[in-house]
Amino acid sequence: MIKRFMLLVLFGCFVLGIHAQKSEYVVRSFATNMQSWGQTSKLEYQRNLQKLCNGAKSVRVADEIVESLAAKNGYTGSGGSYFLETYLNCLIKEIKKGITIQYSNFRTVSSSETTVYDTRGLELIACNVVITGAVNYNVKDLFYVRNGKISKIDKYEETIDKHTGKRKIKVDLSDIDFADEAYSLTYNYSENFPVGLSFDYAWPWFRLGVDFGMDFKKDRYVLDDVDFTDIMNYDRKRKILDPKFYLTLTPSLYFRYVSLGCGVGALYMSGTEEKSSSSYSTSTSESASSSSGYSSSSTQECEKLNFMLRPVIKGFIPVSEDYLDIVVSVGYDYVFGYKEKNGLNFGIGIQFVLD
């Protein structure tokens, strides 16, 4: 069981690692296109910058560069932040005058380094930005990346945590529009339950899913209960059951790119119950002995539920800017009292994240 749990943990770390690398790649692509735009002022690079972000009129920029250039060009921001469109409009004026833009020292920032407990699925990438020429800046920016798109560009700012006294990177999520709900459908496979489905509803921090799986093997699960006195006196109940399907309810902790939960439910079985009984007694008198008694048997249909657990870890891989995710999962079926049905399960599906 420990080895299986470690497999689930490693799978989760693998999924998180993929997302961290993808987020840094997005920021590096933004930097490459910004540098090329600064050198050539070609419109194609400006369009690429917008494509790497969640919309020119929705992404907020609040670094020291836009604060200075916006004031210079007469723009009014909201709480010190401006739309990406304003940021690019200010930069193009300086590009035409002649500037060089350089990005360096890219680094992924973990949530433990920040002033927030949960970044709600955002990856944070820090880097240095240097502009020379008509204007000169040497600043450090913090990029907020979600679903392979830049959601915000902020100034990199450190503050002292009042509780721990340690330096923390300031993170402000107040001006980011989060997609708070999601629905997913996953196909699940295991050796014992080759056809399974999971339907999940998700909201910040939590998921709740319903799981269903079918068993087509026509196995025989036998329960034999005998109350035995002697060969002539006994009661016997013999159940022969065939596992049909399981149904579980799965609550999970949800961190946007990975969730960890455990399904609770039952395996349903149906079959027949054979009842047989025998009771005989012997009486003896001076002249003779006699015996009396009876025996009977009957068969009827019966059903049984076996308690079941399904620990599972799921990874969510964004595949489009419209918040469509691929879902991959690995878990373990554990049926109490029926170890032959225990085993790993795997799943793949899709998730729709709602605005």
VENRAKA-V142266 format. One line per field, one symbol per residue. ss: DSSP state (H for helix, E for strand, L for the rest). phi: phi as a letter, one per 30 degrees, with the letter a starting at -180 (. if undefined). psi: psi as a letter, one per 30 degrees, with the letter a starting at -180 (. if undefined). Layout:
# VENRAKA-V142266
ss = ???
phi = ???
psi = ???
This chain:
# VENRAKA-V142266
ss = LHHHHHHHHHHHHHHHHHHHHHHHHHHHHHHHHHHHHHHHLLHHHHHHHHHLELLLLLLEEELHHHHHHHHHLLLLLELLEEEHHHHHHHHHHHHHHLEEEEEEEEEEELHHHELLLLLLLLEEEEEEEEEEELLLEEEEEEEEEELLEEEEEEELLEEELLLLLLEEELLLLLLLLLLLEEEEEEEEEELLLLEEEEEEEEELEEEEEEEEEELLLLLLEEEEEEEEEELLEEEEEEEEEEEEEEEEEEEEEELLLEEEEEEEEEEEEEEEEEEEEEEEEEEELLLLEEEEEEEEEEEEEEEEEEEEEEEEEEEEEEEELLLEEEEEEEEEEEELLLHHHLEEEEEEEEEEEEL
phi = .ddddddddddddddddddddddddddddddddddddddchdddddddddddcdjdcbdcbbddddddddddcidccciicbdeededdddddddddjbbcbcahdbdcddddcdcdbdhidccbcacbbbbkdbbbbbbcbccbbhibdcabbddbcbcdddcicdbddbbcdccdcdcbabbbbccbbddbdbbbbcbcbbeibbbbccbbcccdhdccccbcbcccadcbabbbbccccdcacbbcbdbdbbicabbbbdbaaccbblbbccbbbbbbbcbbdcabbbblabbaabbdbbaccebbbdabbcbcdbaddiccccbbbabdbcdiaddcdldbbbbabbcccd
psi = eeeeeeeeeeeeeeeeeeeeeeeeeeeeeeeeeeeeeeefgkfeeeeeeefflhkfgekkkhlfeeeeeeeeggkkajhgllleeeeeeeeeeeeffjlkkkklhkkkklffflfkekghfkkkkklkkkklbelkkjlkljkjkkhgkkfkjlkjkklkkfefglkkkkkjgfgkjkjfllklkkkkklefifjlkkkkkklkfllklkkkkkkgfhljjkkjjkjkeaffjlkkkjkjljkellklkjklkkhefklkakkkblkkklblkkkklkjklkkkaeflklllalklllklkllkkkkkkikkkkkjjkflfghkkkkklkakkjjkgiffgklklklkalkjkk.
